[in-house]
Amino acid sequence: MRVTALILAAATLASACSTPAPTEAPAATASTPSAPSPDRKYLLERIDDAAVVQLYADGFASLPTQQKILTWHLYQAALAGRDIFIDQKHRNALEMRGVLEQIVAHPAGVDPATLAEIQRYTKLFWLNNGPYNNLTARKFVLKCTPDAFLAAARASAAAGARFTTPAGESLDAMLARLQPMFFDPNVDPIVTNKNPGAGRDILQASANNLYSGVSMADLEGFTEKYGLNSRLVKRDGTLVEEVYKADGMYGKQITEIVKHLEAAQPYAPEPMVKALATLVRFYQTGEVADRERYDIAWVQDKDSPVDTINGFIEVYMDPRGIKGSWEGLVYYVNQEKTARIKTLATNAQWFEDRMPWDAKYRKPNVQGIVANAIDVVVETGDSGPVTPIGINLPNDQAIREKHGSKSVALSNVTEAYNQSTPGSMRGEFSWTPEESERSAKFGEFAAALTTDMHEVIGHASGRQAEGKGTPQELIKEHFSALEEGRADLIGLYFIADPKLVELGIIPAADHDAVVRAEYESYTRNALVQLRRIREGTQIEEDHMRNRQMIIRWLMANTKAIEERTRDGKTYLVMADPAAFREGVGKLLAEVQRIKSEGDYAGAKALFETHGVHFDAKLRDEVVARVEKLNLPSYSGFVMPKLVPVAGPDGQITDVQISYPMDLTTQMLEYSGVRK
Ligand SMILES: [Zn+2]
């Protein structure tokens, strides 16, 4: 499970919240000791409502050589699987990308206006790993004409582009076949549609490639053997599982991943060797038992300074919440920033014993939560270029309960978010100047702390009622949003607890202001996040749903939040922090009960009432206000680049890191497209 960025409205990364940063300050003032030049470039370019941001991994250069070489092999394994996720997004996505990249790499002779439009579309395609917006799940299209696109492709071909077409198909025929995907917003319009409306099927209404020709009705009485790692296809009336494994679907990419994971092992510490070897085994067999062995080995590798997540992990893209999207991450522990998260992890049982829910859903023994602040070296597939800011794995509930989980806060990602976005948004949506100033002073610290609690004591907490199946199976399409809501609520609940002062996490003098700043910003977010959904009146993304649900539930059930208007503008005003916290505690108890009991109807009612639908007029107002500020809706990151240095015998002796500072350069390089 993961946390995504809440509000891109930061001023500085306050390393100590009692040392306030001035309002609207540039990023330099409170940077950490290891951060280099404060005026280096983060924001590279804007494409529509997306920002492209350079990610830095400053600590990499000072890692021991062995760890650098280990990172290099894992980095290659992460890149080797990149195309899997793009294919999972849509069955035509890789073909579409192939066409786009050839045109972008061979632009000579292409009409300039058409080229500019193709570049815009291609960058959005790269950022989102396909033609669907990662926040709204909706398709975006090319705004030139199909004829202009065809002319561009022909001009590129004349300039040296090599288009790969299926056997026997001409370039013209391929473009004609792909035309509806490139140009028609009504063909395969939504990648994941969990609420398609009465009488419509969630699988049929979702355009992703995790299923082919399958509807929910087909699944009745069908035993799925490879839930997480297969594509489900209806062929001649029968369901077939196409298993993702070395000699199965995505075999080419998986074989390449395996090669790099094997090359990494000689440089890895013992517990990690075991994890990598079990992962290789899982990729070879695709069997559930091998995946479980891998999950256990991965979670038992608690101390490796370098680590990787590589596989079919998160289930957000599947409307059923079963099939894993492929992702690859490689990272090292940021020792400086790990202290706070470790303190929370060490005290996890204290928090568990005080969870505001029925005692029977508390864990008597919270299992080893391993929590680290990390710096990412590369993220691909489902985790990049658009990245989470926190991750807690494995997702397998049974393994979590028995063996624990590992949590990471992606500190260099959070830093890059903060450094690349202006602070004007909180001013626009704050009711008073005091609220805006509080946010400038404490918002960043409060958000980072809440994220840590979300991951470390949030996802890891609670237990299932006796004799119930897994919550994923029982709560179905509402599970992910429910679980994210649960983890958010735990952060919101405990941020107000004096224990955090006692643990030295929040200075006593600042505690009230930190709590207020967090509650205010979480409240504002329910309004501000609507800017991300420019079409329709429904929220699809699970984190956005849970955040909407929490605030709207509090509005309906407590007096903590008031909706006010001034000069035709709407504000959500957090008026009573004590009532807010009390409401959070009550809602959390109910959310935990729903999860523990697998109460599907309860989850559905909660989200249908408070989390899914919104008022289009309100959204239009928010969009208009945000447009004036010219703020991005989301950010995608250009990853660091690693290059090995070889000695005379060809052995790698060092690995160098650099920063490409350009999305197009990096993406063409990843795809191996030559200019
Ligand atoms: Zn989460």
Boltz pocket constraint, residues with backbone or C-beta under 6 A from the ligand:
constraints:
  - pocket:
      binder: B
      contacts: [[A, 1], [A, 2], [A, 3], [A, 390], [A, 454], [A, 459], [A, 483], [A, 484], [A, 487]]
      max_distance: 6.0
